[in-house]
Amino acid sequence: MSGLLNAYSSLLRRRPLMGNILTSAALFATGDVIAQQIIEKKGDKHDFARTGRIVIWGGAFFAPAVTIWFRVLEKVPITSKLPAAMTKACLDQFIAAPTVLSTFFCVMTLMEGKSLDDAKKKWQDSFVPTLKTNWMVWIPVQFTNMVCYLPPYLASLANTSSIHLFEQLLVPPPLRLLFVNCVNVPWNTFLSLQASKGEPVLKEKGHVSEISFGG
């Protein structure tokens, strides 16, 4: 196991883009399998085309974009650690996150063979509730990772540039990447459910958002 981890770390250092592509594809595939087999209980009716679409999204679209984005964030001209982390987290969540989610719904809908009008309808139904959930999950996770600082080739594996103040106290450096990836798997499961449903998974009632995993 240690040899495998060392080889993986070496790949990330030598070829960060390829490492991120493979990691993102694997994490999105894992999330979709969990969504279909554990939540939707499809069994032998597993939709492999759906899994393939989300793997293509993760490897061909998400990973390259996020790798470039994290390099941009590292150039933010603020030297003080806390203000820099807050600035990067805000840029990540209020610029990158809406852009990535909009692209996600558009690309996933088009890959199903549907029209641009269908993609627009999917965005209208799902974008706002999904973005709100994204903020609830990823703002604290990402603020954590930035205050604690991960090298770009590791940080780019997160869905956003994160860093939480108490992660520095609770999560030791060797486990920070694992911490982020543990969040990525359930998040990717959620995205798979959002992309696969004709109606949004989240339905707002007043100020409360409900997550419905039913059919």
C-alpha positions in Angstrom: 0.0 0.0 0.0 2.8 2.4 0.9 4.4 1.7 -2.4 1.2 2.5 -4.3 0.9 5.8 -2.4 4.5 6.7 -3.1 4.0 6.0 -6.8 0.8 8.1 -6.8 2.6 11.0 -5.0 5.4 10.7 -7.5 3.0 10.9 -10.4 1.4 14.1 -9.0 4.8 15.7 -8.6 6.1 14.7 -12.1 2.8 15.0 -14.1 0.2 16.9 -12.0 -2.3 17.3 -14.9 -2.3 13.6 -15.6 -2.5 12.7 -11.9 -5.4 15.1 -11.5 -7.2 13.7 -14.6 -6.9 10.1 -13.3 -8.0 11.1 -9.8 -11.0 13.1 -10.9 -12.1 10.4 -13.3 -11.9 7.8 -10.5 -13.7 10.0 -7.9 -16.5 10.9 -10.3 -16.9 7.2 -11.3 -17.0 6.2 -7.6 -19.6 8.9 -6.8 -21.8 7.7 -9.7 -21.5 4.0 -8.7 -22.5 4.9 -5.2 -25.5 6.9 -6.5 -26.7 4.1 -8.7 -26.0 1.1 -6.6 -26.5 2.3 -3.0 -29.0 5.2 -3.3 -30.9 4.3 -6.5 -30.4 0.5 -6.0 -30.2 -0.2 -9.7 -28.3 -3.5 -9.3 -27.8 -5.2 -12.7 -29.6 -2.3 -14.4 -26.6 -0.1 -13.8 -26.5 2.7 -16.4 -22.9 2.4 -17.7 -23.4 5.2 -20.2 -24.2 7.5 -17.4 -21.1 6.5 -15.5 -19.1 7.0 -18.7 -20.5 10.5 -19.2 -19.5 11.6 -15.7 -16.1 10.1 -16.0 -15.6 12.1 -19.2 -16.7 15.2 -17.4 -14.3 14.6 -14.5 -11.3 13.7 -16.6 -11.7 15.7 -19.8 -13.4 18.9 -18.5 -13.2 19.3 -14.7 -9.6 18.2 -14.0 -7.8 20.3 -16.6 -9.9 23.4 -15.8 -9.3 23.1 -12.0 -5.6 22.4 -12.5 -5.3 25.7 -14.4 -7.6 27.5 -11.9 -5.5 26.6 -8.9 -2.3 27.8 -10.6 -4.1 31.2 -11.2 -5.1 31.3 -7.5 -1.6 30.7 -6.4 -0.7 34.0 -8.2 -3.0 36.1 -6.1 -0.7 39.0 -5.0 -1.5 38.9 -1.2 1.3 37.7 1.0 -0.5 37.6 4.4 -1.8 34.1 4.9 -5.3 34.6 6.3 -6.3 37.4 3.9 -4.8 35.4 1.0 -6.8 32.3 2.0 -10.0 34.3 2.3 -9.5 36.0 -1.0 -8.8 32.7 -2.8 -11.7 30.9 -1.2 -14.1 33.8 -2.3 -12.7 33.8 -5.8 -13.1 30.0 -5.9 -16.6 29.9 -4.6 -18.1 33.0 -6.2 -16.4 32.8 -9.6 -15.2 29.3 -10.3 -18.0 27.3 -8.6 -20.9 28.9 -10.5 -18.9 28.6 -13.7 -18.1 24.9 -13.1 -21.6 24.0 -12.1 -23.1 25.7 -15.1 -20.7 23.9 -17.4 -21.4 20.6 -15.6 -25.2 20.8 -16.2 -24.8 21.9 -19.8 -22.1 19.3 -20.8 -23.9 16.4 -19.0 -27.2 17.2 -20.7 -25.6 17.5 -24.1 -23.7 14.3 -23.7 -27.1 12.6 -23.2 -27.9 13.6 -26.7 -30.4 16.3 -25.6 -30.7 19.8 -27.0 -29.5 23.2 -25.9 -33.0 24.0 -24.8 -32.9 20.9 -22.6 -29.6 22.0 -21.1 -31.1 25.4 -20.4 -34.1 23.9 -18.7 -31.8 21.6 -16.6 -29.7 24.6 -15.6 -32.8 26.6 -14.6 -34.1 23.7 -12.5 -30.9 22.6 -10.8 -28.3 25.3 -10.7 -29.4 27.5 -7.8 -30.2 24.8 -5.3 -27.0 22.9 -6.3 -24.9 26.1 -5.9 -26.3 26.7 -2.5 -25.4 23.2 -1.4 -22.0 23.7 -2.9 -21.4 26.7 -0.7 -22.6 24.9 2.4 -20.2 22.1 1.8 -17.1 23.6 0.1 -16.7 27.0 1.6 -15.5 25.6 4.9 -13.6 22.7 3.3 -11.8 25.0 1.0 -11.0 27.7 3.4 -9.5 25.0 5.5 -7.1 23.8 2.8 -5.9 27.2 1.9 -5.0 28.4 5.4 -3.2 25.2 5.9 -1.8 25.3 2.4 -1.4 22.4 0.1 1.1 22.4 -2.8 -0.7 23.2 -6.1 -0.3 19.7 -7.4 -2.2 18.3 -4.4 -4.6 21.2 -3.8 -5.9 21.0 -7.4 -7.5 17.7 -6.5 -10.1 19.5 -4.4 -13.3 20.6 -6.0 -12.3 24.1 -5.1 -9.5 26.0 -3.4 -10.3 25.2 0.2 -8.8 25.7 3.7 -10.4 25.7 7.1 -8.8 27.2 10.2 -9.5 24.3 12.4 -8.3 21.7 9.8 -4.8 22.9 10.9 -5.6 21.7 14.4 -7.6 18.6 13.5 -6.1 17.2 10.3 -2.4 16.5 10.2 -0.6 17.4 6.9 -0.3 13.8 5.6 -4.0 13.4 5.9 -5.2 16.6 4.3 -5.5 15.3 0.8 -7.4 12.3 2.1 -9.7 14.7 4.0 -10.6 16.5 0.8 -11.1 13.4 -1.2 -13.4 12.0 1.5 -15.6 15.0 0.8 -15.3 14.7 -2.9 -16.8 11.2 -3.1 -20.2 12.1 -1.4 -20.2 15.4 -3.3 -19.7 13.6 -6.6 -22.5 11.2 -5.7 -24.8 14.2 -5.1 -23.8 15.7 -8.5 -24.5 12.4 -10.2 -28.0 12.4 -8.7 -28.5 16.0 -9.7 -27.4 15.4 -13.3 -29.5 12.2 -13.8 -32.9 13.4 -12.7 -35.4 15.2 -14.8 -36.4 17.2 -11.7 -33.9 18.8 -9.3 -32.9 16.7 -6.3 -33.3 19.7 -4.1 -36.6 21.4 -3.7 -36.7 24.5 -1.6 -39.5 25.0 0.9 -39.2 28.4 2.5 -35.7 28.6 3.9 -35.3 24.9 4.1 -33.7 22.8 1.3 -34.7 19.1 1.2 -32.5 16.4 -0.4 -34.7 13.7 -1.9 -32.9 10.6 -3.2 -36.1 8.9 -4.2 -37.1 8.0 -7.7 
